[in-house]
Amino acid sequence: MAEELATRPQVLPPPTERLTVLGWARKHLFRTWYDTLLTILALALIVAALRGVLNWALFQAQWEVVQINLRLLLAGQYPAAQLWRLWLCLHLLAAIGGLSWGIWVRSRRMLSVGLVLVVVILAFVPAAAEGANRLHLVALAAIALIGAGLGRLGGKTLQRTAIGAWILYLPLIILIIGGISRGEGPFPIVPTNLWGGLTLTILLTGVGIVVSFPFGVLLALGRRSSLPVVRGVSVVYIEVIRGVPLVTILFMASNMVPLFLPGGITLDRVLRAMVGIILFSAAYLAENVRGGLQAIPRGQYEAAHAIGLTGWQTMGLVILPQALRLVIPVLVGQFISLFKDTTLVATIGLLDLLGISRAILAQPQYIGSQREVLVFITCIYWIFSYLMSSVSQRLEVALGTGRR
């Protein structure tokens, strides 16, 4: 009897329960009388909470403060004549992002089209953009769609191209935004004291993540090294940096980095902030990676040595890829935290997204508009944090984390 039950095919629920919204709601929200009661109470609380929020957002909020200062919030004091360089960076990001989406997320056609439609809709909302900016938003949608199409057609043959594009993207946009020529030229140098807003926040986060990652991996390997000097230096660095807050590291980088430079060489405040963020992030990343290394069983090392791999080959080809795959959620959580911690650069005189919003609210004509500005930048932080979290989850699924 038990064998018959084990071999009996699984009986699926009726199609109305499997395929329709009504069936899903009946199963998950109204299955029993107390489920129904809890659902009704939860809906009542949600409606009561959202009624006041929606009434304020749609009828009472003065969103003109955001619309008037939108360029300042997104680009700081970056010269208006050079804003096309920021749009160029966004177009490159749309092309690479669309290509990557087509290569690695091939089954999500409707979701990718939906994201493109969102950009197109925003292009026709008056509060979102005006004039030429609408054309740029439409171009972003078109470029992302073309990139996704090329990715779907090329498939795995374009994987190396996409990976190389992501590697080159950060240094390329720094050159585009910072400029390469003095005086007249297509890319005149823009001083970093004019960088600000969301642009500065993204640059600080991107540099902090990309540069601190290999540094943190080396620190994690150094802490597990059999050489006492290497292990001791790694332990001291990690424990000292993790023992102080980021704001202290930023002050130290701002005031002490010039002391280690040769005479006549200076670093501006943005580069000093980048150094502080990199040093801080690398210490925490090292501990996360070390946790992944400790989770790898000893048999993996022995198997690698048995087939003739050297120590570096064992670590680079066998151990480290598995360790990094295990700690993807922790690493992405740290990157999200780093993205939000960049607001601390305001303490050393840099105007990131939050710093720009404070400067706007300090003007007499915008007194009383705190809620509108803070809600706007909160949405921006949430969107970027959610995107990083979503990419992390998709990467975990693609790599089979927790299933193999």
N, C-alpha and C positions, 0 to 999 in steps of 0.2 A: 504493500500500500504506500509506504514511504517513497519507494522508487518511482511509482506511478505519479505521485505528487511532484517529485523532483523533475521528472521528464515532461510533465504536462506543460504545454506552451502557455506563456503568460497572457492572461485575458486583459485586453486594453479597455479602458473606460469608453463610454459612448462618444461618438465624434463631437457632439455638442459640448461635452466637457473638456475635450482635448483641444479643440480648434477654435472655439469662440470665446469672446470676452465674457459673455454671460455664464458659460460653463466654468471658466476660471474663477469668476467672482463667486459662483455658487459653491465651488469647492473650497476656496481659500478664505472667503469673507462671511459666508452665510451657511456654513455646513451644519451648525447646531444653533440652538436658541441663544446660548451664551456667546457664541461667535457673532451672531447677528447683533446682539446687544452691545458688545464691545465695538463692533464696526460702526454702529450708529453713534455711539458716544464719541468715538475717535473722529468721525466726520463732523460732528457738531463742534468739537473743540477746534478742529482745523478751520472750519468756516468762521468761527468766532475770532480766531487769531488772524486769519487772512483778511477779514473784512476791514479792520482798521488799517492794516498795512496797505491793501490795495486802494482804499479810499485816499490815504495820504499820497501814495505813489502816483495815482492817476489824476487827482483833483487838487491836492494841496501843495505838493512839492514844487519848488521853483527850480526846474532843471536847466534854466538858462545859465546858471553859474557853471555847470559842466559843459554845456555847448560852447559858451564863449571861451572857456579856458581849456578846451579839449586838446588843442595843439600843445599847450604848455604842459598838460598832464602827461601827454604821450612822448613828447620830444624835448621838454625843458626849454632852454634858451638856444637850442640849435638853430642856426641861421635859416630863415624862411627860404632863401634862394637855394639852399642845399638840401631841402627836405626830400627832393627826388632820390637822394642817396639812401634814405631810410626806406622809401618805397621800393627801391631796387633790392634792398636786403629782404624785404617781405616777399617780393616776387620770386627771388631765389629760394626762399624758404617754402613757398607754395609749390614750386616746381619739384624740389627734393622731397617734400612731404607727400605730394601727390604720387610721385614715382614710387616711393616706399610703400604707400598705401596699396597701390596696384600690385606690387610684388608680393608683399607679405600678408595683406588682408584681402585676398582675392574674393572671398565668399561674402564680403560685406558691401556689396554693390549699393544697396539701397541706403545704407548708412553714409557711405561716402558721397552719394548724390545729395542726401539730405544736408550734409555739412556745406556742400557747395551752394545749395539753395539758401541756406541761412545767410551766407555772405552776400548773395545776390539781393536778398530781401533787405539786408542792412544798407545796401547801396542806395536804396530808394527811400529810406527813412530820413526825413530832414534833420533830425537830431544826431544822426550817425555821421553824416558827412555832407559837404556842400561842394559844388563845383567840380573841380578836377578830381577831388578825393573819391567821388562816386565812381568815376571811370577807373581809378586804381582798384577799388573794391571789386568791380566787375571783372577787371583783368586778373585779380587774384583768383577769383572763382574759375575763370576760364583756364588759367595756367594750371591750377590744381587738378581740374578735370582732365586736361590734356596729359599731365604727368601720370595720373592714375590710369588713363587709357594705355599709355606707353608701357607702364609697369605691368599691366595685365597681358599685353601682347608679348613683351620681352620675357617676362617670368624670371626664372632663375638665372638666365644669362645676364641680367642687369643687376644682380645682387651686389657684385663687387663694385660696379659703378656707383650704386646708391651708397654703399658703405664709404667709399672714397669721397663722395660728395659731402657726406655728413662730417667726415674728418676735416675736410678743407673749409667747411662753411664758417666756423667760428673765426679762424684767422683772416679769412677773406672779408667778413663783414667788419672786423675791426679796422682793416685797411681802408675799406670803403667809407666807414663812418669817420675815422680819424683823418683820412686824407694822406696823400703821398707827395704832393708838390707844394712848394712855397710860392706865394704870390698867385699869379694867374695860371690857370690850368684846369683840366676837367675835374680833378680831385684835390682842391686846395685843402691844406691842413686846417682842421677845426680844433681849437684848443679844448682840452678835456673839461675845462671849467664851464664850457657851454653845454656839455652833455648833462642830461637830467631826465626826470620823469621815468616813464616805463622803459624807455630805451636804456637808461643807465641801470635800472634794476635788472633787466634781462642780461645785459652785458656782464655785470658783476656775478650774476648767478651762473651764466654759461662758462665764464672763465674759471670760477670757483669749482664747478663740477668737473670740467674737462682736465684742468691742470692738477687738481688735488687727487684725482682718481689714481693715476699711476704712482704718485707720491705716497698715497695711503697704502697701496698694495705693497710697495717696497718696504714701508714701515712695518706692515704686518709680517712680511717674510723676515725682516730683520729681527723682529721680536721673537720669532721662532728659530732664529739661527743658532747653530752650535758654537759660533764664535763669541766669546764673552764680551768683547769690545763692541761688536755690532749689536748684539742683543742689549747691552747696557745702554748704549746711546739711544736706541729705539725706545726702550722702556722709559728713559728719562724724558725724552721729547714728548711721548704720548701722554704720560702722566702729568707733566707740567702744563701742557697746552689744555688738556681736559680739566685741569684744576682751576682754570680762570675763565670768566665769561668772555664772550666775543667782543663786547664793547671795550674791554681791557686790551685785547689783542689789537683792535683797531687803533686805539690810542698809541700803543707801543709801536705799531707799524708806521703810523703817521709821524711819530717823533724820533724813532730810533733807526729806521731804515736808512735815512741819509748818512748816519754815522758810519755805516759799513760800505759806503760807496767811495770810489776814488775822488779826489778833488776835481771840481769842475763838472761833475756829473750829478744831476738832480732828477728826482722822480716827482711828478705831480701827485696831487692828492688821490686821483682815481687809481693810479698804479699802486700807490701805497695801500689803498683800501683793498685792492685785488690781492696783494701780497698777504695782508692780514687774513682775508677770507680763505685763501688757499692754505695757509699754515693751520688755521683753526679747523677747517673741514677735513684736512688730511689726517689729523689725529683721531677724530671720531670714525672716519672711514676705515682706518687701520684696525681699530678694534672690531668693527663689523666684519671685515674680511677675515680677521683672525678667528672669529667665531665660526665662520664657514669652513676654514681650514681644519679646525679641531673636530668638525662634524664628519670629516672624511675618514672612513675606517682604515686601519693600518694595512689591510690586505691590498688596497689600491696601490700603495707604495711598493709593496713586495711584488705585486703582479707586474708593475711597470719595470722594476729592476730585473725581473725574471726574463723579460723579452729584450733586455739589453739597453734600455733607455738610461741616459745619464741623469744626474740630479736635476739639472736645469730643464732637461727635456721632460722628466717626470712631473716637475712642478708646472711647467708651461703648457704641456699637452694633456695631462691627465688630472692632476690635483686641482689646479687653480680654476679651470673651467667649471668643474663640479662645485667648488666652493662658492664661486661667484653666483652660480645659478641658485644655490640654496639661500643666499642672502639678498636676492633681488628686492623683496618687500622692504627689508631694513634699509637698503641703500636708497631706494626711491623715497622712503620716509625721511631720510636725512637730506636728500636733495630738496624735497618740499620744504623742510624746515629751514634750509639754507636760503631758499628763495624768499621766505618771509623774514628771515633774519637780516636781509640786506637793508631793511629799514633803519638799522642801527648806524648806517654810514652818515645819517644826518647829524650824528654827534661830532663828526669831524669836518662838518661844513659842506657835505655833498647833498645835492637836492635830488634824491630819488623820487619815486612815485609818492610816497608818504610825505617827504620833505616839500615837494612842490605843492601838495594839497594844503599843508600847513601855511606855506607862503601865500597861497591864494586866500585862505580864510583869514589871514592877518590883515587883508585890505578892508578898509571901512565899508565899501559898498557890498561886501559879501558877508558881513557879520550876520549871523543867524542862519547861514546856509550850510552849517556843519553836517547835518544829516544827509543832505543830497550828495555832497562831495565824498563823505565817508562811505555811503552806500555804493557809490560808483566804484571807488577803489577796492572796496570789499569784494564786489562782483569780479573785478579783474583778478585779484589774488585767488579767488575761488576757482575761476575758469582755468587759470594756469595750473593750479594745484590739482584740479580734477583731471586735466589732460595728462599730467605726469603720472597720476595714479592709474588712469585708464591704460596708458601705454605700458605701465608695469604689469598690469593684469594680463594684457594680451601677450606680452613677452613671456610671462610665466606659462601661459597656455601653449605658446609655440614651442617652448623648451621642455614642456612636460614636467615642470616643477611639482613635486609631490605625487607624481604618478609613475615615475621611472627613475 
